[in-house]
Amino acid sequence: MTDKPSLDILLCAPRGFCAGVDRAIQIVDLALKKYGAPVYVRHEIVHNKFVVDGLRAKGAVFVEELEEIPEGTDAPVIFSAHGVAKSVPAEAKHRNMFFLDATCPLVTKVHVEAQRHAEDGHDIVLIGHRGHPEVIGTMGQLPPGKITLIETVADAEAFAPRDPDNLALVTQTTLSVDDTSAMVMVLKSRFPNISVPAKEDICYATTNRQEAVKAVAPRVDAMIVVGAPNSSNSMRLVEVGERAGCRVSVLVQRAEDIDWDQFGDISSLGITAGASAPESLVEEVIEAFAERFTVNVEIAVTAEENIAFNIPRVLRQLEEASGH
């Protein structure tokens, strides 16, 4: 039997679940325990097929719109971590639905900022990705036309506002820190009076995971991001790895998706996970490499995270009883 080649694995820390994702999954789990199946969830609770399939197996029913939920149901309806437009809870109230909001508190903070700026008479500029659920939710906090979406530096350079001296900026929480900074610089240089957040709205977890990849990627032959292709923060991690100089930086949903041809001649590998990817999938990837290599795993810590968010009061006693 031939000796397996050796492989040094640098495991990024922090990685994987953030406090907002953890809270959202807990809300669905606890609602299922308290109310039984079915529990309806509008949109994927978080962008991870493994997580969604696990909750579906327990009795969660995922829908894209409230109209898919049967009339007269007394089953709970949960809004995803990405947030929703104001019209969604309004429709739920109109239909007398019992709903629980699993929107990440950091997304809610952006919603509140946008509304406050609008009340102050500002036109709002939102940096984000068109069609992403979080962007749809944030734009849906205000009447149509009140928020302008900027996706690229070119958009920022071409933007022609109604009143250049009366603008306010908010951002999607899961963007590339570097890309967003470039767009903010263009907007600030063109519109010096634009009101910007004291700190960009990109959440702590997105920033921390990108900084960890920036530290690890130059030190390894290849980089794997465990996450989903529809997860904005996961896709940004792949891009950060490429920009940091790693010749192979790829996304895998789980170990079975690994293209082994890309990893034939490596001696070092960086691994991280997007904010909606569970640690069990990271372990699965490490085990897959351990079958082909003699692995030495080292954890590369660039930040410590100890943030936790409260869950809705109606579920809190159950949470305490379960020891969370």
SERO-4910 file (N, C-alpha, C, O; in steps of 0.05 Angstrom, whole numbers):
BEGIN
 pado doro    nc1    nc2    nc3   cac1   cac2   cac3    cc1    cc2    cc3    oc1    oc2    oc3
  Met    A     17    -24      0      0      0      0     18     25      0     36     28     16
  Thr    A     12     43    -19     28     68    -21     22     87      1     -1     89     10
  Asp    A     42    102     10     37    122     30     21    145     18     26    153     -5
  Lys    A      3    155     34    -13    178     24      4    203     26     20    207     45
  Pro    A      1    221      6     16    247      8      7    263     32    -16    260     41
  Ser    A     24    279     43     16    295     66      2    321     58      9    332     36
  Leu    A    -16    331     74    -31    355     68    -35    371     94    -46    361    113
  Asp    A    -25    396     93    -30    414    115    -56    429    110    -59    443     90
  Ile    A    -75    426    128   -101    440    126   -101    463    146    -98    459    170
  Leu    A   -106    487    135   -110    511    152   -140    517    153   -152    523    133
  Leu    A   -151    514    177   -179    517    181   -185    545    191   -177    553    213
  Cys    A   -199    561    174   -205    589    182   -223    590    206   -242    575    209
  Ala    A   -217    608    224   -234    614    247   -234    645    251   -213    657    253
  Pro    A   -258    656    251   -284    643    250   -293    634    222   -282    643    202
  Arg    A   -312    615    222   -324    604    197   -352    595    205   -359    594    228
  Gly    A   -368    589    184   -394    576    188   -414    594    202   -413    619    200
  Phe    A   -432    581    216   -456    595    227   -450    621    241   -431    622    257
  Cys    A   -465    641    234   -464    666    249   -488    667    268   -505    649    268
  Ala    A   -489    687    285   -510    689    306   -538    691    293   -557    680    304
  Gly    A   -540    705    271   -566    709    258   -577    683    246   -600    677    248
  Val    A   -559    667    234   -567    641    222   -574    622    245   -594    608    243
  Asp    A   -557    621    266   -562    604    288   -590    609    300   -605    591    306
  Arg    A   -596    635    303   -622    644    315   -645    635    297   -665    625    306
  Ala    A   -642    639    270   -664    632    252   -670    602    252   -693    594    252
  Ile    A   -649    585    253   -653    556    253   -666    548    280   -684    532    280
  Gln    A   -657    560    302   -669    555    328   -699    562    328   -715    547    339
  Ile    A   -706    584    315   -734    592    315   -751    571    301   -773    564    311
  Val    A   -742    560    279   -757    539    265   -758    514    282   -779    501    286
  Asp    A   -735    506    293   -734    482    310   -753    484    334   -768    466    340
  Leu    A   -752    507    348   -768    510    372   -798    512    365   -815    503    380
  Ala    A   -804    525    343   -832    527    334   -843    499    328   -866    493    334
  Leu    A   -827    482    316   -835    454    311   -840    439    337   -859    423    339
  Lys    A   -822    444    357   -826    430    382   -851    440    397   -866    425    409
  Lys    A   -856    466    395   -878    478    411   -905    473    397   -925    467    410
  Tyr    A   -906    476    370   -932    476    357   -936    451    340   -958    446    331
  Gly    A   -915    435    336   -917    411    319   -917    419    289   -919    442    282
  Ala    A   -915    398    273   -915    402    244   -944    406    234   -962    395    246
  Pro    A   -948    421    212   -928    435    197   -922    463    209   -939    475    222
  Val    A   -898    472    204   -891    500    208   -883    511    181   -866    500    168
  Tyr    A   -896    532    172   -890    543    145   -868    563    147   -866    579    166
  Val    A   -849    562    128   -827    581    127   -827    594     99   -825    581     79
  Arg    A   -829    621    100   -829    635     74   -800    639     66   -784    653     79
  His    A   -793    628     43   -766    627     31   -748    609     48   -755    603     72
  Glu    A   -726    600     37   -706    584     52   -699    599     77   -692    623     75
  Ile    A   -700    586    100   -694    600    125   -666    612    125   -661    634    135
  Val    A   -647    596    114   -620    606    108   -612    592     82   -624    572     74
  His    A   -592    603     69   -584    592     43   -565    568     46   -541    570     42
  Asn    A   -577    545     54   -562    520     55   -581    497     52   -598    493     69
  Lys    A   -577    481     31   -594    459     25   -595    438     47   -616    427     54
  Phe    A   -571    432     58   -569    412     79   -586    420    104   -601    404    115
  Val    A   -585    446    111   -601    456    134   -630    455    127   -647    446    143
  Val    A   -637    465    103   -665    466     95   -677    438     94   -699    433    104
  Asp    A   -662    419     82   -672    391     80   -676    379    108   -695    364    112
  Gly    A   -658    386    126   -660    375    154   -685    385    168   -699    370    182
  Leu    A   -691    411    164   -715    423    176   -740    412    162   -761    408    175
  Arg    A   -739    408    136   -762    397    121   -768    369    132   -792    362    135
  Ala    A   -748    354    138   -752    326    148   -766    327    175   -779    308    183
  Lys    A   -762    349    190   -775    351    217   -804    362    215   -819    361    234
  Gly    A   -812    371    191   -839    381    188   -842    410    179   -864    421    178
  Ala    A   -820    423    172   -822    450    162   -830    449    132   -820    432    117
  Val    A   -848    467    125   -857    468     97   -848    495     86   -856    516     95
  Phe    A   -831    494     65   -819    519     54   -836    528     30   -843    512     12
  Val    A   -843    554     31   -858    566      9   -843    591      0   -828    603     15
  Glu    A   -848    600    -25   -836    625    -34   -854    649    -27   -844    670    -21
  Glu    A   -881    645    -28   -900    666    -22   -921    657     -3   -927    633     -2
  Leu    A   -933    676     12   -954    669     31   -978    656     18   -993    640     30
  Glu    A   -983    663     -8  -1007    653    -21  -1006    622    -24  -1027    610    -29
  Glu    A   -983    610    -21   -980    581    -23   -989    567      3   -992    543      4
  Ile    A   -994    583     24  -1002    572     50  -1032    570     51  -1046    589     44
  Pro    A  -1043    547     60  -1072    543     60  -1087    565     76  -1077    574     97
  Glu    A  -1110    573     66  -1127    592     80  -1135    580    107  -1141    557    109
  Gly    A  -1136    597    127  -1147    589    153  -1129    572    170  -1138    562    191
  Thr    A  -1104    567    162  -1086    551    178  -1079    565    204  -1077    590    205
  Asp    A  -1077    550    225  -1067    562    250  -1038    555    255  -1027    560    277
  Ala    A  -1025    542    235   -997    535    238   -980    561    236   -987    579    222
  Pro    A   -958    562    251   -940    585    250   -928    589    223   -923    570    208
  Val    A   -924    614    216   -910    622    191   -885    637    199   -886    656    215
  Ile    A   -862    629    189   -836    641    197   -824    655    173   -823    644    151
  Phe    A   -815    680    177   -801    695    156   -771    689    159   -760    687    181
  Ser    A   -757    687    136   -729    678    136   -710    699    148   -718    722    152
  Ala    A   -686    690    152   -665    707    164   -658    731    146   -647    751    156
  His    A   -665    730    120   -658    751    102   -675    776    104   -668    797     93
  Gly    A   -698    773    117   -716    796    120   -736    797     97   -732    785     76
  Val    A   -758    811    102   -780    813     82   -789    842     78   -784    859     96
  Ala    A   -801    847     56   -814    873     51   -837    877     70   -848    858     81
  Lys    A   -843    903     75   -865    909     94   -892    897     86   -909    891    102
  Ser    A   -895    892     60   -920    881     50   -925    852     59   -948    843     60
  Val    A   -904    838     67   -907    810     74   -920    807    102   -940    794    104
  Pro    A   -910    820    124   -924    818    149   -952    831    147   -971    823    161
  Ala    A   -955    852    130   -982    864    126  -1001    844    115  -1024    842    124
  Glu    A   -992    828     95  -1010    808     84  -1016    786    104  -1038    776    106
  Ala    A   -995    778    120   -999    758    140  -1020    766    161  -1037    751    169
  Lys    A  -1019    792    169  -1039    802    188  -1066    802    176  -1086    795    188
  His    A  -1068    810    150  -1094    811    136  -1106    783    135  -1131    781    136
  Arg    A  -1089    763    133  -1100    735    131  -1101    722    159  -1105    698    161
  Asn    A  -1097    738    180  -1099    728    208  -1079    705    213  -1086    687    228
  Met    A  -1055    707    201  -1035    686    206  -1020    692    231  -1015    715    239
  Phe    A  -1011    671    245   -993    674    267   -965    671    256   -957    650    246
  Phe    A   -950    694    257   -923    693    244   -901    700    264   -905    715    283
  Leu    A   -878    688    259   -854    693    275   -833    704    255   -829    693    233
  Asp    A   -819    725    263   -800    737    246   -771    729    253   -761    736    275
  Ala    A   -759    714    235   -731    704    240   -710    722    226   -687    714    223
  Thr    A   -719    746    218   -700    764    205   -676    769    223   -679    775    247
  Cys    A   -652    768    212   -628    774    228   -630    802    239   -636    820    224
  Pro    A   -624    806    265   -625    833    276   -607    853    262   -613    877    262
  Leu    A   -586    844    249   -568    863    235   -581    871    208   -575    893    198
  Val    A   -598    854    197   -614    862    173   -636    882    182   -641    902    169
  Thr    A   -649    875    204   -669    894    215   -658    921    220   -671    942    215
  Lys    A   -633    922    229   -619    948    234   -618    964    209   -622    989    209
  Val    A   -612    951    186   -610    965    160   -638    975    152   -641    997    142
  His    A   -659    959    157   -686    967    151   -693    993    167   -705   1012    156
  Val    A   -686    993    192   -692   1016    209   -677   1040    199   -688   1062    198
  Glu    A   -652   1037    192   -635   1059    182   -648   1071    157   -651   1095    155
  Ala    A   -657   1054    138   -669   1063    113   -694   1079    119   -699   1100    107
  Gln    A   -710   1069    137   -735   1083    144   -729   1110    157   -743   1130    152
  Arg    A   -710   1110    175   -703   1135    189   -693   1156    170   -700   1180    171
  His    A   -676   1148    151   -666   1167    131   -688   1177    113   -689   1201    107
  Ala    A   -707   1160    106   -730   1169     90   -747   1189    105   -756   1209     94
  Glu    A   -751   1184    131   -766   1203    148   -752   1230    150   -765   1250    153
  Asp    A   -725   1229    148   -710   1254    149   -709   1268    121   -696   1289    118
  Gly    A   -723   1256    102   -725   1269     76   -703   1261     56   -702   1272     34
  His    A   -686   1241     63   -665   1233     45   -675   1213     23   -694   1198     28
  Asp    A   -663   1214      0   -666   1192    -19   -645   1171    -12   -622   1178     -5
  Ile    A   -652   1145    -14   -635   1124     -4   -620   1111    -27   -632   1104    -48
  Val    A   -594   1106    -23   -578   1090    -41   -571   1064    -26   -561   1064     -4
  Leu    A   -577   1041    -39   -572   1015    -27   -551   1000    -45   -556    996    -68
  Ile    A   -528    994    -32   -509    977    -46   -516    948    -41   -517    939    -18
  Gly    A   -520    933    -62   -528    905    -59   -531    891    -85   -525    902   -106
  His    A   -540    865    -84   -544    849   -108   -573    847   -115   -589    837    -99
  Arg    A   -580    855   -139   -608    855   -148   -619    826   -146   -606    807   -154
  Gly    A   -643    823   -135   -657    797   -134   -650    781   -109   -663    762   -104
  His    A   -630    790    -94   -624    775    -69   -646    781    -49   -656    804    -47
  Pro    A   -655    760    -34   -678    765    -16   -674    788      4   -693    802     10
  Glu    A   -649    791     13   -644    813     32   -649    840     19   -660    858     31
  Val    A   -640    843     -6   -644    868    -21   -673    873    -27   -683    896    -24
  Ile    A   -688    852    -34   -717    855    -39   -730    864    -13   -748    882    -14
  Gly    A   -722    853      9   -734    860     35   -728    889     43   -746    903     52
  Thr    A   -703    897     39   -695    925     46   -709    945     28   -719    965     38
  Met    A   -709    940      2   -723    958    -16   -753    960    -11   -766    980    -15
  Gly    A   -763    938      0   -792    936      6   -800    950     32   -823    949     40
  Gln    A   -781    963     46   -787    978     70   -799   1005     63   -812   1018     80
  Leu    A   -795   1014     38   -803   1041     30   -819   1040      4   -817   1020    -10
  Pro    A   -833   1061     -3   -849   1061    -28   -830   1058    -52   -807   1065    -51
  Pro    A   -841   1047    -74   -825   1043    -98   -812   1070   -107   -825   1091   -106
  Gly    A   -786   1068   -115   -773   1092   -125   -758   1107   -104   -742   1125   -110
  Lys    A   -762   1100    -78   -749   1115    -57   -721   1105    -52   -704   1119    -41
  Ile    A   -715   1080    -60   -689   1068    -57   -677   1062    -84   -690   1049   -101
  Thr    A   -652   1071    -89   -638   1064   -114   -617   1043   -108   -601   1047    -90
  Leu    A   -617   1022   -124   -597   1000   -120   -572   1005   -136   -573   1011   -160
  Ile    A   -549   1003   -123   -523   1005   -136   -509    978   -133   -505    969   -111
  Glu    A   -502    966   -156   -489    939   -155   -459    940   -161   -445    921   -152
  Thr    A   -450    960   -175   -422    960   -184   -410    989   -181   -425   1008   -177
  Val    A   -384    990   -184   -371   1016   -185   -382   1033   -208   -385   1057   -206
  Ala    A   -386   1019   -231   -397   1033   -255   -425   1045   -248   -431   1067   -257
  Asp    A   -441   1030   -233   -467   1041   -225   -463   1066   -208   -477   1086   -211
  Ala    A   -444   1065   -190   -439   1088   -172   -429   1112   -188   -436   1135   -182
  Glu    A   -414   1107   -209   -404   1129   -226   -425   1141   -243   -424   1165   -250
  Ala    A   -445   1124   -251   -466   1134   -269   -491   1144   -255   -508   1157   -267
  Phe    A   -493   1140   -229   -517   1147   -213   -523   1177   -216   -505   1194   -211
  Ala    A   -548   1183   -223   -556   1211   -226   -580   1216   -208   -603   1213   -217
  Pro    A   -575   1224   -183   -597   1228   -164   -614   1253   -169   -605   1271   -182
  Arg    A   -638   1252   -159   -656   1274   -161   -645   1299   -146   -647   1321   -156
  Asp    A   -634   1293   -122   -623   1315   -106   -596   1306    -95   -595   1292    -75
  Pro    A   -574   1313   -108   -547   1303   -101   -539   1310    -72   -521   1297    -61
  Asp    A   -551   1330    -60   -543   1339    -33   -560   1326    -11   -558   1333     12
  Asn    A   -578   1308    -19   -597   1297      0   -599   1267     -2   -620   1255     -6
  Leu    A   -575   1254      2   -574   1225     -2   -565   1211     24   -551   1223     41
  Ala    A   -574   1186     27   -564   1170     50   -559   1142     39   -572   1132     21
  Leu    A   -538   1129     51   -529   1103     41   -535   1081     61   -530   1084     85
  Val    A   -544   1058     51   -545   1033     67   -534   1011     49   -533   1014     25
  Thr    A   -526    988     61   -515    966     45   -527    940     54   -535    936     77
  Gln    A   -527    921     35   -533    893     41   -512    883     62   -489    893     61
  Thr    A   -519    865     79   -501    857    101   -480    836     93   -461    832    107
  Thr    A   -483    824     69   -466    801     62   -448    806     39   -440    787     24
  Leu    A   -440    831     34   -424    838     11   -394    835     16   -385    830     38
  Ser    A   -379    837     -6   -350    838     -4   -342    865      8   -351    886     -1
  Val    A   -327    864     30   -318    889     43   -303    907     24   -308    931     23
  Asp    A   -285    895      8   -269    912    -10   -285    924    -33   -282    947    -39
  Asp    A   -303    907    -45   -320    918    -67   -337    941    -57   -341    961    -70
  Thr    A   -349    937    -33   -367    957    -22   -352    983    -16   -361   1005    -22
  Ser    A   -327    980     -5   -311   1004      1   -305   1020    -25   -306   1044    -24
  Ala    A   -301   1006    -47   -295   1020    -72   -320   1035    -81   -317   1058    -91
  Met    A   -343   1023    -79   -368   1037    -87   -373   1061    -68   -382   1082    -77
  Val    A   -369   1057    -42   -373   1079    -23   -354   1102    -29   -363   1126    -28
  Met    A   -329   1096    -36   -310   1117    -43   -320   1134    -67   -318   1159    -66
  Val    A   -330   1121    -87   -340   1135   -111   -364   1153   -103   -365   1176   -111
  Leu    A   -382   1142    -88   -406   1157    -80   -398   1181    -63   -409   1203    -66
  Lys    A   -380   1177    -44   -372   1199    -26   -357   1221    -42   -359   1245    -35
  Ser    A   -341   1213    -62   -326   1233    -77   -345   1249    -95   -342   1273   -100
  Arg    A   -366   1235   -105   -385   1249   -123   -406   1265   -107   -415   1286   -116
  Phe    A   -413   1254    -84   -434   1267    -68   -424   1271    -39   -430   1255    -22
  Pro    A   -408   1292    -34   -395   1295     -8   -415   1296     15   -407   1290     38
  Asn    A   -439   1304     10   -459   1306     32   -474   1281     38   -492   1281     55
  Ile    A   -468   1259     24   -483   1234     28   -479   1224     57   -457   1225     67
  Ser    A   -501   1216     69   -500   1206     96   -493   1176     95   -508   1160     84
  Val    A   -471   1169    107   -463   1140    107   -462   1130    136   -458   1145    154
  Pro    A   -467   1104    139   -466   1092    166   -438   1096    179   -418   1097    164
  Ala    A   -437   1099    205   -411   1102    219   -393   1079    211   -369   1083    207
  Lys    A   -405   1056    208   -390   1032    199   -408   1020    177   -432   1019    181
  Glu    A   -397   1011    155   -414   1000    134   -432    978    147   -426    967    167
  Asp    A   -455    974    134   -475    955    144   -467    926    142   -481    908    151
  Ile    A   -444    921    128   -435    893    126   -432    881    154   -419    893    171
  Cys    A   -443    858    158   -445    848    186   -417    838    196   -400    832    180
  Tyr    A   -415    836    222   -390    828    234   -381    801    224   -357    796    220
  Ala    A   -400    782    220   -393    755    212   -382    754    183   -363    740    178
  Thr    A   -395    770    165   -385    771    138   -356    782    138   -339    771    125
  Thr    A   -352    804    152   -326    817    153   -305    798    165   -284    794    154
  Asn    A   -312    785    187   -293    767    200   -285    743    183   -262    736    182
  Arg    A   -305    732    168   -299    709    152   -282    717    128   -265    702    119
  Gln    A   -287    741    117   -270    750     95   -241    756    104   -222    750     90
  Glu    A   -238    768    128   -211    773    138   -196    747    143   -172    746    139
  Ala    A   -210    727    153   -197    701    157   -187    689    131   -165    678    130
  Val    A   -203    691    110   -194    681     84   -171    697     73   -152    685     62
  Lys    A   -171    723     77   -149    740     68   -123    732     81   -101    732     69
  Ala    A   -125    723    107   -101    715    122    -91    688    113    -67    683    112
  Val    A   -109    670    106   -102    642    101    -95    637     71    -76    623     65
  Ala    A   -110    650     53   -108    643     24    -79    646     13    -71    629     -3
  Pro    A    -64    667     21    -37    669     10    -18    647     20      4    643      8
  Arg    A    -26    633     40     -8    612     52    -13    584     42      1    565     49
  Val    A    -34    581     25    -42    553     17    -43    551    -14    -44    571    -29
  Asp    A    -42    525    -23    -43    520    -52    -72    521    -63    -76    527    -86
  Ala    A    -91    516    -45   -119    516    -54   -137    524    -30   -129    521     -7
  Met    A   -161    534    -37   -180    543    -17   -207    531    -23   -217    533    -45
  Ile    A   -219    520     -2   -247    510     -5   -265    526     13   -260    530     36
  Val    A   -287    536      1   -308    549     17   -332    530     17   -343    524     -4
  Val    A   -340    521     41   -363    504     43   -388    522     45   -390    539     63
  Gly    A   -406    520     26   -429    537     25   -446    532      1   -441    513    -14
  Ala    A   -467    549     -3   -486    545    -24   -482    566    -46   -474    589    -40
  Pro    A   -487    559    -71   -483    578    -93   -502    602    -92   -496    623   -103
  Asn    A   -525    599    -78   -543    622    -75   -538    638    -49   -553    655    -42
  Ser    A   -516    631    -35   -508    645    -11   -489    667    -18   -466    662    -27
  Ser    A   -498    692    -15   -481    715    -23   -455    715     -7   -433    719    -19
  Asn    A   -456    711     19   -431    713     35   -412    691     28   -387    694     29
  Ser    A   -422    667     20   -404    645     12   -390    651    -14   -366    646    -17
  Met    A   -405    661    -34   -394    668    -60   -373    690    -57   -352    690    -71
  Arg    A   -377    709    -38   -357    730    -34   -332    718    -23   -310    728    -29
  Leu    A   -333    697     -6   -309    685      5   -292    672    -17   -268    673    -16
  Val    A   -306    660    -37   -291    648    -59   -275    671    -73   -252    667    -80
  Glu    A   -289    693    -79   -276    716    -92   -252    727    -75   -231    733    -86
  Val    A   -256    729    -49   -235    739    -32   -211    721    -33   -188    730    -34
  Gly    A   -215    695    -33   -193    676    -35   -178    679    -61   -153    679    -61
  Glu    A   -192    683    -84   -179    687   -109   -162    713   -109   -139    713   -117
  Arg    A   -174    734    -99   -160    760    -98   -136    760    -80   -117    775    -84
  Ala    A   -137    743    -59   -115    742    -40    -92    725    -51    -72    722    -38
  Gly    A    -95    715    -76    -72    702    -89    -73    671    -89    -53    659    -95
  Cys    A    -96    660    -81    -98    631    -81   -106    621   -109   -126    629   -120
  Arg    A    -89    603   -121    -94    596   -149   -119    579   -153   -132    580   -174
  Val    A   -127    564   -133   -152    549   -134   -169    558   -110   -162    552    -87
  Ser    A   -191    571   -116   -210    579    -94   -238    571   -104   -249    583   -122
  Val    A   -250    551    -91   -275    540   -101   -296    537    -79   -289    535    -55
  Leu    A   -321    536    -88   -343    531    -70   -352    502    -72   -354    492    -95
  Val    A   -356    489    -50   -369    462    -50   -392    462    -31   -390    474     -9
  Gln    A   -414    449    -38   -436    447    -19   -431    426      2   -438    429     25
  Arg    A   -418    404     -7   -410    383     12   -389    366     -1   -382    370    -25
  Ala    A   -378    346     13   -355    331      4   -359    318    -23   -340    317    -39
  Glu    A   -383    309    -28   -388    295    -54   -385    313    -78   -382    303   -101
  Asp    A   -384    339    -74   -382    358    -96   -352    365   -103   -347    379   -122
  Ile    A   -334    354    -87   -305    361    -92   -296    350   -119   -299    326   -125
  Asp    A   -284    367   -135   -272    359   -161   -242    353   -155   -226    371   -153
  Trp    A   -237    327   -151   -210    319   -142   -188    326   -161   -165    328   -153
  Asp    A   -194    330   -187   -174    338   -206   -161    365   -199   -138    370   -206
  Gln    A   -176    382   -185   -166    408   -177   -147    407   -153   -132    426   -147
  Phe    A   -146    383   -140   -131    382   -115   -110    359   -115   -101    349    -94
  Gly    A   -101    352   -140    -83    329   -142    -55    335   -131    -43    317   -119
  Asp    A    -44    358   -135    -16    363   -129    -12    383   -107      9    397   -106
  Ile    A    -31    386    -89    -29    406    -68    -15    395    -43    -17    371    -38
  Ser    A     -2    412    -28      9    404     -2     -3    420     21      2    414     44
  Ser    A    -19    441     13    -32    456     34    -59    465     24    -63    471      0
  Leu    A    -78    466     43   -106    472     36   -119    490     57   -116    484     81
  Gly    A   -132    511     49   -148    527     67   -177    519     66   -187    514     44
  Ile    A   -191    518     88   -220    512     88   -234    532    105   -225    539    127
  Thr    A   -256    542     95   -274    559    110   -303    551    103   -307    533     87
  Ala    A   -322    565    116   -350    559    110   -366    585    112   -360    602    129
  Gly    A   -385    588     94   -402    611     94   -419    611    119   -421    591    134
  Ala    A   -432    634    124   -446    638    150   -471    621    153   -482    619    175
  Ser    A   -480    607    131   -503    590    134   -496    560    131   -514    543    128
  Ala    A   -470    554    132   -461    526    129   -455    514    156   -439    525    171
  Pro    A   -467    491    162   -461    478    188   -434    465    190   -422    458    169
  Glu    A   -423    464    214   -396    453    218   -394    424    209   -372    415    202
  Ser    A   -416    409    210   -415    381    202   -406    377    173   -394    358    166
  Leu    A   -413    397    156   -405    396    128   -375    401    125   -362    391    107
  Val    A   -364    419    142   -335    424    143   -320    398    151   -300    390    138
  Glu    A   -331    385    171   -318    360    181   -319    339    159   -300    323    156
  Glu    A   -341    338    144   -344    319    122   -323    323    101   -312    304     90
  Val    A   -317    349     94   -297    355     74   -269    347     85   -253    336     70
  Ile    A   -263    353    110   -237    345    121   -234    315    120   -212    305    113
  Glu    A   -255    300    127   -254    271    126   -249    260     98   -234    241     94
  Ala    A   -261    274     78   -257    266     50   -227    269     42   -216    252     28
  Phe    A   -215    291     51   -186    295     45   -169    275     61   -148    266     51
  Ala    A   -178    268     85   -162    249    101   -162    221     89   -144    206     96
  Glu    A   -181    215     72   -181    189     59   -159    188     37   -149    166     30
  Arg    A   -152    211     27   -132    213      4   -105    223     13    -85    219     -1
  Phe    A   -104    237     35    -79    249     45    -75    243     74    -94    236     88
  Thr    A    -50    245     83    -45    245    112    -47    274    120    -30    291    115
  Val    A    -69    281    134    -75    309    139    -65    318    167    -66    303    187
  Asn    A    -56    343    167    -49    356    192    -66    382    193    -62    400    176
  Val    A    -84    383    212   -102    406    213    -93    426    233    -88    420    257
  Glu    A    -91    451    224    -84    473    242   -106    495    240   -115    501    218
  Ile    A   -114    505    262   -135    526    262   -122    554    261   -105    560    278
  Ala    A   -130    570    242   -119    597    238   -140    617    249   -160    623    235
  Val    A   -136    626    273   -155    644    286   -148    673    280   -126    682    286
  Thr    A   -167    688    269   -163    716    263   -181    734    280   -177    758    281
  Ala    A   -202    722    292   -220    738    309   -236    719    326   -239    695    320
  Glu    A   -245    729    349   -263    714    367   -291    724    364   -295    749    364
  Glu    A   -311    707    363   -339    715    362   -354    704    386   -352    680    392
  Asn    A   -369    721    399   -385    712    422   -412    726    422   -424    731    443
  Ile    A   -422    732    398   -448    746    395   -470    726    394   -468    705    381
  Ala    A   -492    731    408   -516    715    406   -540    734    406   -540    755    419
  Phe    A   -561    727    391   -585    743    390   -609    730    403   -611    705    402
  Asn    A   -625    746    417   -649    735    429   -669    724    409   -671    735    387
  Ile    A   -683    703    416   -704    693    399   -731    705    409   -732    715    431
  Pro    A   -752    703    392   -778    715    400   -788    705    428   -784    681    435
  Arg    A   -800    723    443   -808    717    470   -826    692    472   -824    676    491
  Val    A   -843    688    452   -862    666    453   -848    639    452   -860    619    460
  Leu    A   -823    639    443   -808    614    442   -786    612    464   -773    592    466
  Arg    A   -783    633    479   -759    635    496   -759    615    519   -738    604    526
  Gln    A   -782    609    531   -783    590    553   -774    562    543   -760    548    557
  Leu    A   -782    556    519   -775    530    507   -745    529    502   -732    509    507
  Glu    A   -734    552    493   -705    554    489   -689    550    515   -670    535    515
  Glu    A   -699    563    536   -685    560    562   -687    531    572   -667    520    583
  Ala    A   -709    518    567   -713    490    576   -694    472    561   -686    451    571
  Ser    A   -689    479    535   -672    461    519   -642    467    523   -625    453    511
  Gly    A   -636    487    540   -608    492    548   -592    508    529   -567    508    531
  His    A   -605    523    510   -589    540    492   -579    565    506   -566    581    494
***
